[in-house]
Amino acid sequence: MTYVFNPAPQAVVPTTGGAGFPVHRIYCVGRNYVEHAQEMGHTGREPPFFFTKPADAAVPVADGETGTIDYPSLTKNLHHEIELVVGIGLGGRDIRAADAARYIWGYAIGLDMTRRDLQNDMKKQGRPWSIGKAFDQSAPIGVMHPISATGELTRGAITLKVNGELRQKGDLADLIWSVAETIEHLSAAWVLQPGDLIYTGTPAGVGAVVRGDVMEGAIAGLGTLRVAVR
């Protein structure tokens, strides 16, 4: 087949085995830690809700490297959100939570970057807030670790430092909706496909970064993710 222009490159996340994990879609879970929900003005275990980012919003960062993202346009309040990312390796719909682990290929550390001022403006107007979430380079991600090596991740420390200062701290056990439950809910609304990424939510402590800042996220068993803002 010929094309009217050259297709865009495939977004690919590196894995610990050296092979690439091609990205299909990026799904994100909103307000999935109690303390973060509270700092955003909400309480309780509300039903999970989802938003998406384009696949090419992913910024893959190899182990031992410092990735870079550009400070995005239109915002004066760019926020960090450290998250466990789940990589889907087997597609399916209406997946039961009890069966969810076999659909997971692996895990990575991710950042859900947010133009908070634009997101808040859209919320106030009752409009979609894609402009606050689904922008270029808004989904930095570290190396994907296969579940065969890590086992199913249900607990473990998750932290983010900015310029060496601790900003976010939590535990995967504190997820309001576990990874398995999230997959059950998500697969009821969309047919999950190999290559889908699920950003599972962020603990409390989100805040602004500016040009020159270096973010370092860590999740127990997954190492670290370093990203600089330029």
Protein Blocks (a to p, Z undefined) as FASTA:
>chain_A
ZZfbdcddddddddfkopacddfbdcddehibfklmmmnopacjdddddddddfklpccd
dehiacdddddehiacdcdddddddddfbgcehiafklmmmmpnbdcdddddddfklmmm
mmmnopafklmmmgghilgcdddddfklnopafbdcddddeehiafbdcdfklpmbafkl
mmmmmmmmpccdehiacdebjcehiacddehiacddddehiapaddddZZ
